[in-house]
Amino acid sequence: MRHNPTITVTQLPDMSVGSKPRARWGRTRLSAAIGVVLVTGVAVAGCGTGASNADLPTSMSGIIKQAKSEGEVDWSAPKPQSQMQPAIDLFEDKYPGIKVKYTNTKAPDQVSQLKMEEAARKVSVDVANAGGLTVLPSLELAGDVDWSRYGIGQKNTFQKKLVYIWSVPKVWAYNTDKVKPADLPKTWDDLLKSRWAGGKVSAESRASFMTVWDLDPSMGEGKAQSWAKKFEGQKPHFTPNTTQSEAPIETGQVDLGTSLINLVLEAKAKGAPVEVAPVSPTNANESYLYVPKGAPHPAAAVLLTSFLSSDAAQQRLAKSYNSRIPVDTDCSNPGDNAVLQSMCKANLKWFGTKTLDDYKNFSTFFPKAEKALGTDMG
């Protein structure tokens, strides 16, 4: 067993995550948090520190054997457990003796937690989630795993550390009782028409619904700010987050608004009068899983992540609208994937976030867009 020095953490500063993207990953706060980690020279057994990912078995059979000896895997992601449970059940049926412990945690909160836990060498999470603004800090938190050894191809990994598991595209949705299909906007500029002014549209105050403006080469930051200023003049109903933007669409308080495609499809399945609007383009909004450095059950973590990337698990996840889709527009074979079917039916064009620079640009793009929207709180 590896031995590590005793770690004492005293009076860590508040690392709770605010609502503004650029305030989430301040280097000064991270430095301050690490600065109060006091390391003493007494060597003790490293309980809870986990094995090094570099020490993992190199074969799938070896991973399975070690995972069964570990007996459990702690998975944390920003999804209701009810959506993940079908895939969890499938995993536990295939690998009896390995228990999945799932926690619904917001991605920014998870990053803050893991930063502190890795500094204290007391990591409690085996499989963590990353997406959007949490991708960059997650790359620093992720351990090195050669995913190609465990059945995951390069096309489904990002920077070799993160594994692409699901996509939840950002979309515009409308209330089918209040808007006729013939009257729907089809472009972002259509949303600036008087038909949609005066509180008839809901939008999250965070500019993440405008992500595609930073990804589509024909759009860009300058055009995004110009559009946002005009949209602010429409007097939309701004909400703190996407879920709260979706709610008034369902109730008919607004005619149309920003949402996530899984929220729209879930509401529609329950009988709500909502549908995806043909406002294009949009972004794929990829989400990844990774094994943090010092994960307490590293082999089980690799096994679960590999399993969730498999065709069988993807089919289960698709039923709750949480599977992978092509990162760029591709309607050649929607199959029975409800997300793809809905996007293609609405004639949407979408873009993926494919490079490290794309994610780096978000940290400057979103604050400027929010200022133009009038939702910047400083």
C-alpha positions in Angstrom: 0.0 0.0 0.0 1.3 3.5 -0.8 2.1 5.7 2.1 1.5 9.4 2.2 2.1 12.2 4.6 -0.7 13.2 7.0 -2.6 16.2 5.6 -4.2 18.8 7.8 -6.6 21.3 6.2 -7.4 24.4 8.3 -9.9 27.1 7.5 -10.3 26.6 3.8 -11.7 29.8 2.2 -15.2 29.7 0.8 -15.0 28.1 -2.6 -18.7 28.0 -3.3 -19.5 28.7 -6.9 -21.2 31.9 -7.9 -23.6 32.4 -10.8 -21.1 34.2 -13.0 -18.9 32.0 -15.2 -15.8 34.1 -15.0 -15.9 34.1 -11.2 -16.0 30.3 -11.0 -12.5 29.4 -11.6 -10.5 32.2 -10.1 -6.8 31.2 -9.8 -6.4 33.4 -6.7 -9.0 31.5 -4.8 -7.5 28.1 -5.8 -4.0 29.3 -4.8 -5.4 30.5 -1.5 -7.1 27.2 -0.9 -3.9 25.2 -1.6 -1.9 27.7 0.5 -3.7 26.6 3.7 -3.0 23.0 3.2 -0.4 22.1 5.8 1.6 19.0 5.3 3.3 17.3 8.3 6.1 14.8 8.1 4.4 11.9 9.8 3.9 9.1 7.2 0.7 7.1 7.6 -1.3 4.7 5.4 -3.0 6.6 2.6 -6.6 5.6 3.3 -9.0 7.1 0.8 -6.2 8.4 -1.5 -6.7 5.7 -4.1 -4.2 4.0 -6.3 -2.3 5.8 -9.1 -4.1 5.5 -12.4 -0.8 4.7 -13.9 -0.8 1.5 -11.9 -4.0 0.2 -13.4 -4.0 -3.2 -15.1 -3.4 -2.9 -18.8 -6.1 -5.4 -19.9 -9.8 -5.3 -19.6 -9.8 -8.7 -17.8 -7.4 -7.2 -15.3 -9.5 -4.2 -14.8 -12.6 -6.3 -14.1 -10.7 -8.5 -11.6 -9.4 -5.5 -9.7 -12.8 -3.7 -9.9 -14.5 -6.6 -8.3 -12.0 -6.6 -5.5 -12.7 -2.9 -5.0 -16.4 -3.7 -4.7 -17.8 -0.2 -5.4 -17.6 2.9 -7.6 -18.7 6.4 -6.6 -20.1 8.3 -9.5 -21.0 12.0 -9.4 -22.8 13.9 -12.2 -25.3 16.8 -12.6 -28.2 14.5 -13.5 -31.1 13.1 -11.5 -30.4 9.6 -10.4 -33.7 8.4 -12.0 -32.2 9.3 -15.4 -29.0 7.3 -14.8 -30.5 4.4 -12.9 -31.3 2.3 -16.0 -27.6 2.3 -17.0 -26.5 1.7 -13.4 -28.8 -1.3 -13.2 -27.4 -2.7 -16.5 -23.8 -2.2 -15.1 -24.6 -3.9 -11.8 -26.3 -6.8 -13.6 -23.2 -7.3 -15.8 -20.7 -6.9 -13.0 -22.3 -8.4 -9.8 -20.5 -7.5 -6.7 -19.6 -3.9 -7.8 -22.0 -1.4 -6.3 -22.6 2.0 -8.0 -23.1 4.8 -5.5 -24.5 7.8 -7.4 -24.6 11.5 -6.4 -26.4 14.3 -8.3 -23.9 17.1 -8.0 -23.7 20.4 -10.0 -20.5 20.4 -12.1 -19.1 23.6 -10.7 -19.6 22.4 -7.1 -17.9 19.1 -8.0 -14.9 21.0 -9.3 -14.6 22.9 -6.0 -15.0 19.7 -4.0 -12.4 17.8 -6.0 -9.8 20.7 -5.8 -10.0 20.6 -2.0 -10.1 16.8 -1.8 -7.1 16.3 -4.2 -5.1 18.9 -2.2 -6.0 17.0 1.0 -5.4 13.6 -0.7 -8.8 12.5 0.5 -10.7 12.1 -2.8 -14.2 10.6 -2.5 -15.3 10.6 -6.1 -14.3 7.8 -8.6 -16.1 9.1 -11.7 -16.7 12.8 -12.2 -18.4 14.9 -14.8 -17.2 17.8 -17.0 -18.8 20.1 -19.5 -18.7 23.7 -20.7 -16.8 25.9 -18.3 -15.8 23.0 -16.1 -13.8 21.2 -18.8 -10.6 23.2 -18.3 -10.4 22.7 -14.5 -11.5 19.1 -14.9 -8.5 18.4 -17.2 -6.2 19.4 -14.3 -8.1 17.2 -11.9 -8.3 14.1 -14.2 -5.9 11.3 -13.8 -4.0 9.8 -16.8 -5.8 6.8 -18.2 -5.0 5.1 -21.5 -8.6 4.8 -22.6 -7.7 2.9 -25.8 -6.8 -0.1 -23.6 -10.4 -0.2 -22.4 -12.3 -0.1 -25.6 -12.7 3.7 -26.0 -11.6 5.2 -29.3 -10.0 8.5 -29.8 -13.1 10.0 -31.3 -14.9 9.7 -28.0 -12.1 11.2 -25.8 -11.0 14.8 -25.3 -7.4 15.7 -24.6 -6.9 11.9 -23.8 -8.4 12.3 -20.3 -12.1 13.0 -20.7 -14.6 10.5 -22.2 -17.5 11.8 -24.2 -20.7 10.1 -22.8 -23.7 12.3 -23.5 -24.8 15.5 -25.2 -27.6 17.8 -24.2 -28.0 20.3 -27.0 -29.2 23.8 -26.1 -32.4 24.6 -28.0 -35.2 27.1 -28.3 -38.6 25.6 -27.3 -42.1 26.9 -27.8 -45.6 26.4 -26.4 -47.6 24.6 -29.0 -50.9 26.0 -27.7 -49.7 29.6 -28.2 -47.6 29.5 -31.3 -48.5 28.0 -34.7 -45.7 26.2 -36.6 -45.9 28.6 -39.5 -45.2 31.6 -37.1 -42.1 30.1 -35.6 -38.7 31.9 -35.8 -36.1 30.0 -37.7 -33.0 32.1 -37.2 -31.6 34.1 -34.3 -32.4 37.3 -36.1 -36.1 36.2 -36.3 -36.1 36.4 -32.5 -35.6 40.2 -32.8 -39.0 40.7 -34.6 -41.7 42.6 -32.8 -43.8 39.4 -32.5 -41.4 38.2 -29.8 -41.0 41.5 -27.8 -42.6 42.5 -24.5 -41.9 39.5 -22.3 -43.1 36.8 -24.7 -39.7 35.0 -24.6 -37.8 33.5 -21.6 -34.0 33.2 -21.6 -31.5 32.2 -19.0 -29.5 35.2 -17.8 -26.3 33.3 -18.3 -25.1 33.6 -21.8 -24.4 29.9 -22.2 -27.5 29.7 -24.5 -25.4 31.8 -26.9 -22.5 29.3 -27.0 -22.9 28.6 -30.7 -22.0 32.2 -31.5 -18.5 31.4 -30.3 -18.3 28.1 -32.3 -19.9 28.9 -35.6 -17.2 30.7 -37.8 -19.9 32.7 -39.6 -21.1 34.2 -36.3 -18.4 35.2 -33.8 -18.0 37.4 -30.7 -18.7 40.8 -32.4 -21.9 39.7 -34.0 -22.9 38.0 -30.8 -22.6 41.2 -28.7 -24.6 43.2 -31.4 -27.4 40.6 -31.4 -27.5 40.4 -27.6 -27.9 44.2 -27.2 -30.9 44.1 -29.6 -32.3 41.0 -27.9 -32.1 42.8 -24.5 -34.2 45.6 -26.1 -37.0 43.0 -26.7 -37.5 42.9 -22.9 -37.3 39.1 -22.6 -38.1 37.4 -19.3 -34.6 36.5 -17.9 -34.3 33.6 -15.5 -31.3 32.4 -13.4 -30.9 29.1 -15.2 -32.2 26.9 -18.1 -34.6 24.9 -16.0 -36.4 28.1 -14.9 -36.4 29.3 -18.5 -38.1 26.1 -19.6 -40.9 26.2 -16.9 -42.8 29.3 -18.2 -42.8 27.8 -21.7 -44.6 24.7 -20.4 -47.2 26.8 -18.4 -47.8 29.2 -21.3 -46.5 32.3 -19.4 -44.2 32.9 -22.4 -44.6 31.7 -26.0 -41.0 30.7 -26.5 -37.7 30.4 -24.7 -34.3 28.9 -24.2 -34.0 25.3 -23.0 -32.1 22.0 -23.2 -33.4 19.4 -25.5 -33.8 16.8 -22.7 -36.0 19.1 -20.7 -38.2 19.7 -23.7 -38.5 16.0 -24.5 -39.2 15.0 -20.9 -41.9 17.6 -20.6 -43.5 16.6 -23.9 -43.5 13.0 -22.8 -45.5 14.0 -19.8 -48.0 15.8 -21.9 -46.8 19.4 -21.7 -47.6 21.5 -24.8 -43.9 22.0 -25.8 -41.8 21.3 -28.8 -38.3 22.1 -30.1 -38.3 25.3 -32.2 -36.4 25.4 -35.5 -34.1 28.3 -34.4 -30.7 27.4 -35.8 -27.8 27.0 -35.4 -27.1 25.7 -31.9 -24.4 23.7 -30.1 -24.0 20.0 -29.2 -23.2 20.8 -25.5 -21.0 17.7 -25.0 -20.6 16.2 -21.5 -17.7 14.0 -20.4 -16.7 11.6 -17.6 -13.2 11.2 -16.1 -11.4 9.4 -13.3 -10.0 12.0 -10.8 -6.4 11.7 -9.5 -6.5 9.7 -6.3 -9.9 8.1 -7.0 -10.4 5.5 -4.2 -11.7 2.8 -6.6 -9.7 3.5 -9.8 -10.3 0.1 -11.6 -14.0 0.2 -10.9 -14.0 3.8 -12.2 -12.4 2.9 -15.4 -14.8 -0.1 -15.8 -17.9 2.0 -15.3 -16.7 4.8 -17.6 -15.8 2.3 -20.3 -19.2 0.6 -19.8 -21.1 3.9 -20.1 -19.4 4.4 -23.5 -20.6 1.0 -24.8 -23.4 0.6 -27.3 -25.6 -1.2 -24.7 -25.3 1.6 -22.1 -25.7 4.3 -24.7 -29.0 2.8 -25.7 -30.2 2.9 -22.1 -29.0 6.5 -21.7 -30.8 7.5 -24.9 -34.1 6.6 -23.3 -33.6 9.4 -20.8 -32.2 11.7 -23.6 -28.7 11.5 -22.3 -26.6 9.7 -24.9 -24.0 10.8 -27.4 -24.9 12.4 -30.7 -22.5 13.4 -33.5 -20.7 16.6 -32.3 -21.5 18.3 -35.6 -24.7 18.3 -37.7 -25.4 14.8 -39.0 -28.9 13.6 -39.7 -27.9 10.7 -41.9 -29.0 8.0 -39.4 -31.0 9.3 -36.4 -32.2 5.7 -35.7 -34.3 5.5 -32.6 -32.4 8.3 -30.8 -35.1 10.7 -29.7 -32.7 13.6 -29.4 -31.3 13.2 -32.9 -34.8 12.6 -34.3 -36.1 15.9 -32.7 -33.1 18.0 -33.8 -33.3 16.7 -37.4 -37.1 17.1 -37.5 -36.6 20.7 -36.6 -33.9 21.1 -39.3 -31.4 22.2 -36.7 -27.7 22.7 -37.5 -25.3 22.3 -34.6 -21.7 22.7 -33.8 -19.4 20.8 -31.3 -16.8 22.1 -29.0 -13.8 20.4 -30.5 -10.6 22.1 -29.3 -9.0 23.3 -26.1 -9.0 26.8 -27.5 -12.8 26.6 -27.9 -13.2 26.0 -24.2 -10.6 28.7 -23.3 -12.5 31.2 -25.3 -15.7 30.7 -23.3 -14.2 32.4 -20.3 -14.1 35.7 -22.1 -17.0 35.2 -24.5 -19.7 34.7 -21.8 -18.9 37.7 -19.7 -19.0 40.0 -22.8 -22.2 38.5 -24.0 -23.9 38.8 -20.6 -22.9 42.5 -20.4 -24.5 43.0 -23.8 -27.6 41.2 -22.6 -27.8 43.4 -19.5 -27.5 40.4 -17.2 -23.9 41.1 -16.1 -23.9 41.5 -12.3 -20.2 42.4 -12.0 
